[in-house]
Amino acid sequence: MTRTKQNIETDFFRQLDRFTFSVRKRVSTVYAGNRPSTRSGHGIDTIGFREYDLNDSLKDIDWKAYARTEKLYVRQFEEEKTLTTHILLDASKSMDYPEKGTSKFEYAAMLAAGYAYMVTKYNDRFAISTFTQEIDINKPSRGRKNLLRAIDRLTELELSGSTSIGETVIKYSREIKSRSLVILISDFLQEPEAIETAVSRLSDHDLILIQVLDSTEKVLPLQGNSKLIDLETGEEIRTYVSEKFKERYIKKLDDHSARIKKACMRVGAEFYTFTTDTPIFDAFYHTIRRRRH
């Protein structure tokens, strides 16, 4: 049964506001950009003057300084460079699990909203785009209104279809105009080759992959004759779940996650796995804390 409305809790925003100063400082460095550079002409804060040379534009001359000294000077500024955050969120039917309680999509959407909230605190640009076989691209923007619009959009979203992470990344990578922070959130239950290709294509950016699973997907709490349903295709599989079957399943899932992690490590990206019974703030904080080292 498809949910007609996602339940996306945002109460943990208050917990994000209670971060210690040291963690706030780290978050501002990693997620909000704010990396100053020096340039002449126009900018944010004046940091001094230097003598005019032939490579400078005449419009950058400080004529008040010339009136005082009869020498040509240009004013130097500290220019603030910002880091745009692109959040790609899996909205395929496999994320609509389980039927009761917090679904993988709801949990993933809360994580996405948490990152967007922190970026908004520092007035940087972000976009949350959702993908299945196709991608619904949203342009990066600043401000609380952008955040609220994004949350409203995710709340009303109807999950459907399967995932094509390779095509998604090919299309979205054309939209990224400069080095950015890219956060890819999914259950990553796709062919590992497609995920490896996606990681490689985004390797020029500060890249984070977050795998969201339900706790039952980690341990497979079934026994005996069972009916399994593929949420993306609707295909039913009847099988006998023995202890040996569980062992093979868990090993295959662990090997799959390890392969994604290895692909991330090769390009300096980060990979995290969380189950939906992990407190959302703990999951969010874990990714911040790990990036402090």
N, C-alpha and C positions, 0 to 999 in steps of 0.2 A: 504494500500500500504506500503510495507516494504522499509525503507530507505536503500540505498546501501552504504551510507557513513554518519557517525555521525559528527555533527558539534560541536566540543569540543573547546570552547574558553578558552585560557589560559592567556588572558590579565590581569586577576586579580592577577596573580603572582606578578606583580609590586606593587599592593596594599599590598600584604603580606609582601613584602620587606620594606614597609613603616610603619610597626608595631612600636609602641613605645617600648622603652627599657624594660619597665615593662612587657609588653605583650610578648615580645621576651623571656624574662627570664622565664616566666610561660610556654610558649610553649616548651622551651628546657627541662624544668623539666618534663612536662607531656608527651610530644610526642617524645622527643629525648633520654630519658633515662639519660645518663651521671650521674649515681649515683656512686660516688666513694666508694671504700672499700680498706682496708689496707691488704696487704699480703707481705710475704717475698719471695725473689728470684727475679723474673723478672716481669716487669710491665711498667708503663707509666712514672711516676715522682718519683725520690728519695725523701723520706721524713725523712730519718734518718737511724740509725743503732741500733741493739740490740745484746746482747751477744749470741753466738751460744749455742744451747742445743742439746741434743741427738736426738730430733725429726726432726731436720733440715737436709737437704741433704748437703753432703760435697761440691757439686758443687755450693751451694749458699754462701759459705764462701767468704768474701772479703779479698783476700790475700794481697792486698796493705795495708789495715788497720792492718793486722797481722804483716806485716813487720815494721810498725811504732810503734805498741804497744805491740807486742808479745802476743796478746790476739785474740781469735777467735770471729769475728763478722759476722753477716749476714746483708746485706743491705735490708731495707724495702722500698716498693714502694706503691704508690697509684695506684690501678688498676681501670680502667674505665670500668664499666658495661653498656652495651647498651640495649635498649628496642626495640625489633623487632615489627614492625607494620604490621598487616595483614588486608587488606582491601578486603571485600567480596562484590561484586557488582552484583545486580540483572540484568540479561540480557534477561529476558523473554519477550514475546511479549507484555505483559501488560505495559511494560515500554516504548513502542514505541507509546506514546500518548502525545500530540495530533499530528495530521498529519502535521499541520503547526505550525511554531514557535518552541520554545525550547521544546524538548520532555523531559519526566521524566528521560529517560536514559541519555540524554546529560547533564542535570542538575546534576544528580547523579554522572556522570563520572567527571564533573568539580570539584565537592566536593572531590571525591576520589583523583584526581590529586592534589588538594590543600593540602590535608594531606600528600600525598607522597612528594610533593615539600618541605614542612616544615621539614619532616624527612630527606630529602636529604641535606638540609641546614646544618644539624648537623651530616652528614655522618653516619647515622644509616641505618639499613637494613629495607626494606619494600617489600611487594608483593601486587599486585592488581590481584585478581582472580575473574572470572565471573562465574555466575551459572544460570542454568535453572532447568530442571529435573536432569541434571548432572552438575558437576563443572569442570571448566578448571583451574587447579591448577598451579600457578606460584610460583617458589621458591623465598624466600626473598633474596634480593641483595642490594648493596649500589650503589650510584653514579647517576650522571645526565644522563648517557647513559641508565641506567635502567629505569629512569623516562621517557625519550623520547621514548624508546621502548614500554613502557606501554601505553603511550598516542597514539602512532601510532596504536597499537593493538586495542585499544578501538575505535579509529576513523574508522577503517575498519570493525568493528564487525557487523554482521547481527543478529538482534534480532529475536528470534524464541522460540516457545514452551511455556510451563507453568513452574511454580515454584514449586520446592520441597525443601523447606528450611530445613526441618528436615533431609533428606538424605544428603543435602549439608553440614550441620554442622557436622554430624556424620563423613563424609569422611574427611572434612578439619581439624577437631579437632585432628585427628591422625598425621597431619603434623606439629602441633605446639609443639615444643620440650621444651619450657620453658615459664614461665609467660610472656605474651605479651600484647600489645595493639591490640584489635580486633575491627574493625569498620565494621558494617554490614549495607549496604545501599540498600533500597528496597522501593517499595510502600506498602509492607506488607499487600497486599490484599489477604491473604491466611487464612486458618483455624487458629484461635487463639491458639488452642492446639499445633499445630506444631511450632508456634513461641515461645510459652512458653517453650516447650521442648528444642528448640535451645538456648534460653536464659539460661536455667538451665545448659545445657551442657558446655556453654562457661563462666560460672560464676566464674571460677578460674582466669580469665583474667580481665584486665582493659577493660571493654566492653562498646561500644557506638553503639546504634541503631539509624539510621537516616531514617525517613520516608519521601519520596519525592512524592508529589501528584501534579496534575495539579489543578489550582484554580477552574475549572469547576467541579472537583470531590468533592470539598468541599461544593459547593452550589447547584449543579445540576440545571443549568439554562435552563430547559426544561419546556414546558407547553403543555398540551393537548395530542393528539395522538402522540406517539413517537416510534421510532425503536432503540433499544439498541443492540449493538453488543459486544460479549465477544471476546476481541482481542486474547486471548490465544487459544480458541476453535473454533472461527468463528461462534458460535451459535448466532442467531438473536432472540430477544424477542420484541414483539410488546405490548405496554402497554399504559395506559392513565396516564399521569403525572399530578396529582392534587396538590394543596397546601398541603393537608394531606399526600399525597405520599412523597412529598419533606421533610416534617417534620419527617416522619418515617425513611426516608433514612439518613438524617443528624444525627438523634439520633443514628441510628445503626452504622454509621461510627464513631461517637464520642465515643460510648460505646466500639467499637473495638479498637480504639487508646488508650482509657483509660485502657483497659485490658492489652495491651502490656506494657504501662507505669507502671502499677502495678507489672507486672512480673519482669520488670527491677528494680524497687525499692526494691523488695524483695531480690535481690542479689547484690545490690549496683551498678547496671549498669545505664547508662544514656539513655534517649529516647528523641528525638527531631522530630518535624514534620515541614517541610517547603514545601511551594508551589513554583512552578517554576517561579512565578512572583516576588519572593523575590530576591533582588540583591544577587548574589552568594557570594560576599565578606561579606555581612551582615550575611548571614546564617553561613558561616565559622567562622566569628568572634564571633558570638553568642555562639557557642559551646565552644570556647576558654574562653570567658569571664565567662561563667557559671562555668567552671572548676576552676576558681580562688577562689571560695568561699569554 
